[in-house]
Amino acid sequence: MTLSALELALVEEATKKSGLIWVRGTGPDRGLWHAWVDGAAHVLGDGPGEQPFPGLADGAAAEVTVRSKDKGGRLVAWTARVRQLEPGSEAWEAAAAELKTKRLNAPDSETMTERWARECRLLRLEPEAAHTELPDGSHAAAPLPSPGITRRPVPAALPKLLLKRKKRGA
């Protein structure tokens, strides 16, 4: 299935403007930073200190969901064909140069492309089909159990401490 010119324009513009895309291969959905280069989204990772993307393999299909950068709402979802780029190739160099401008807080900004070539995978996600219909449900996943999100009883001393602060300010 090929994309129409309108669908491709929607996928390209939404993906370019989004700082993060949600990608699902055979593993769970992952939020990945990316760069749009030559008609496809490029993601870099699976190396030390870089984003993991389990379940994304060369030649496989992936589902990409693009959300609005300012509102967070789902704009478009599209099916991608995953292609792994070989370090040193022209396509790899072009994508790595664009990704380098988007990589924030890199500890080795001068030599990171060499490290990427040695230790990471650079994947090209080529759009194959767009899904512009909106889902019926929220598609939100339940949060994983964690002590950071589990409600616990309020400590007995907390109301007294809060009342003391209010009295001091008065």
C-alpha positions as CSV (number, residue, x, y, z in Angstrom):
1,M,0.0,0.0,0.0
2,T,1.4,3.4,-1.0
3,L,0.7,6.7,0.6
4,S,-1.2,9.4,-1.3
5,A,0.6,12.8,-1.6
6,L,-1.8,14.2,1.0
7,E,-1.1,11.4,3.5
8,L,2.6,11.6,3.0
9,A,2.5,15.4,3.6
10,L,0.5,14.9,6.8
11,V,2.9,12.2,8.1
12,E,6.0,14.2,7.2
13,E,4.8,17.5,8.6
14,A,3.5,16.0,11.8
15,T,6.6,13.9,12.4
16,K,9.0,16.8,11.7
17,K,7.3,19.0,14.2
18,S,7.0,16.4,16.9
19,G,9.9,16.0,19.3
20,L,9.0,12.4,20.2
21,I,7.3,9.6,18.3
22,W,5.9,6.5,19.8
23,V,7.1,3.3,18.0
24,R,5.9,-0.3,18.4
25,G,7.7,-3.2,16.8
26,T,7.3,-6.6,18.4
27,G,8.0,-5.1,21.8
28,P,6.2,-2.5,23.8
29,D,5.5,1.1,22.6
30,R,8.6,3.3,23.1
31,G,8.9,7.1,23.0
32,L,11.9,7.8,20.7
33,W,13.6,11.1,19.8
34,H,14.2,11.2,16.0
35,A,15.0,13.2,13.0
36,W,13.2,13.4,9.7
37,V,15.7,13.0,6.8
38,D,15.0,12.2,3.1
39,G,11.4,11.1,3.5
40,A,11.7,8.9,6.6
41,A,12.1,9.1,10.4
42,H,15.5,8.1,11.7
43,V,16.1,6.8,15.3
44,L,19.3,6.0,16.9
45,G,19.9,3.8,19.9
46,D,20.6,0.4,21.4
47,G,24.0,1.5,22.5
48,P,25.5,2.5,25.9
49,G,23.8,5.7,27.1
50,E,21.4,5.8,24.2
51,Q,17.6,5.0,23.9
52,P,16.7,1.4,23.7
53,F,14.4,0.1,21.0
54,P,13.7,-3.6,21.5
55,G,11.5,-5.3,19.0
56,L,12.7,-3.2,16.0
57,A,14.5,-5.3,13.5
58,D,15.8,-4.7,9.9
59,G,13.1,-5.4,7.4
60,A,10.3,-5.7,10.0
61,A,7.2,-3.5,10.2
62,A,6.5,-1.0,13.0
63,E,3.6,1.2,14.0
64,V,4.4,4.9,14.6
65,T,2.2,7.3,16.5
66,V,2.8,11.0,16.2
67,R,1.5,13.3,18.9
68,S,1.1,17.1,18.9
69,K,4.1,18.8,20.5
70,D,2.1,21.4,22.3
71,K,-1.2,19.7,23.1
72,G,-0.1,16.0,23.3
73,G,-3.1,14.8,21.2
74,R,-2.6,12.1,18.6
75,L,-2.2,13.6,15.2
76,V,-1.6,10.6,12.9
77,A,-0.4,7.0,13.1
78,W,1.5,5.3,10.3
79,T,3.0,1.9,9.4
80,A,6.7,2.0,8.8
81,R,9.2,-0.4,7.2
82,V,12.3,-0.6,9.3
83,R,15.7,-0.4,7.6
84,Q,19.0,-0.5,9.4
85,L,21.6,1.9,7.9
86,E,25.2,0.8,7.7
87,P,27.8,3.1,9.3
88,G,29.8,5.1,6.8
89,S,27.1,4.9,4.1
90,E,25.9,8.2,2.6
91,A,22.4,7.7,4.1
92,W,24.0,7.0,7.5
93,E,26.1,10.1,7.4
94,A,23.2,12.3,6.4
95,A,21.0,10.9,9.2
96,A,23.7,11.0,11.8
97,A,24.5,14.7,11.0
98,E,20.8,15.6,11.5
99,L,20.5,13.5,14.7
100,K,23.7,15.1,16.1
101,T,21.9,18.5,16.0
102,K,19.0,17.1,18.0
103,R,21.0,15.1,20.6
104,L,20.9,17.1,23.8
105,N,23.3,16.8,26.7
106,A,25.7,14.4,25.0
107,P,28.8,13.9,27.1
108,D,31.0,13.5,24.0
109,S,29.6,15.9,21.5
110,E,32.7,16.1,19.4
111,T,33.2,12.4,18.9
112,M,29.6,11.1,19.3
113,T,29.1,10.1,15.7
114,E,32.2,7.9,15.8
115,R,30.8,6.3,19.0
116,W,27.4,5.8,17.3
117,A,29.1,4.1,14.4
118,R,30.9,1.6,16.7
119,E,28.2,1.0,19.4
120,C,24.7,1.9,18.2
121,R,22.1,1.1,15.5
122,L,20.7,3.8,13.2
123,L,17.2,2.8,11.9
124,R,15.3,4.4,9.1
125,L,11.5,4.2,9.5
126,E,10.0,4.5,6.0
127,P,6.3,5.4,5.9
128,E,4.1,2.8,4.1
129,A,0.5,3.5,5.2
130,A,-1.1,6.3,7.2
131,H,-3.9,5.8,9.7
132,T,-5.7,9.1,10.2
133,E,-8.9,7.7,11.9
134,L,-9.0,8.4,15.6
135,P,-9.3,5.5,18.0
136,D,-12.5,5.0,20.0
137,G,-10.8,4.4,23.4
138,S,-7.9,6.3,25.1
139,H,-5.3,3.6,24.4
140,A,-3.6,4.7,27.6
141,A,-1.6,2.0,29.3
142,A,-1.9,1.4,33.0
143,P,1.2,2.6,34.9
144,L,3.6,0.0,36.2
145,P,3.5,-0.6,40.0
146,S,6.0,1.6,41.7
147,P,6.3,3.1,45.2
148,G,6.4,6.5,43.5
149,I,2.8,6.2,42.4
150,T,1.2,4.1,45.2
151,R,-1.0,6.1,47.6
152,R,0.0,5.8,51.2
153,P,-1.8,7.2,54.3
154,V,-1.0,10.8,55.2
155,P,1.5,10.9,58.0
156,A,-0.2,11.8,61.3
157,A,2.0,14.9,61.9
158,L,1.4,16.5,58.5
159,P,-1.8,18.3,59.3
160,K,-0.2,19.9,62.4
161,L,2.8,21.0,60.4
162,L,0.7,22.6,57.8
163,L,-1.4,24.5,60.4
164,K,1.8,25.8,62.1
165,R,3.0,27.3,58.7
166,K,-0.3,29.0,58.2
167,K,-0.3,30.6,61.7
168,R,3.3,31.9,61.2
169,G,2.3,33.6,58.0
170,A,-0.7,35.4,59.6
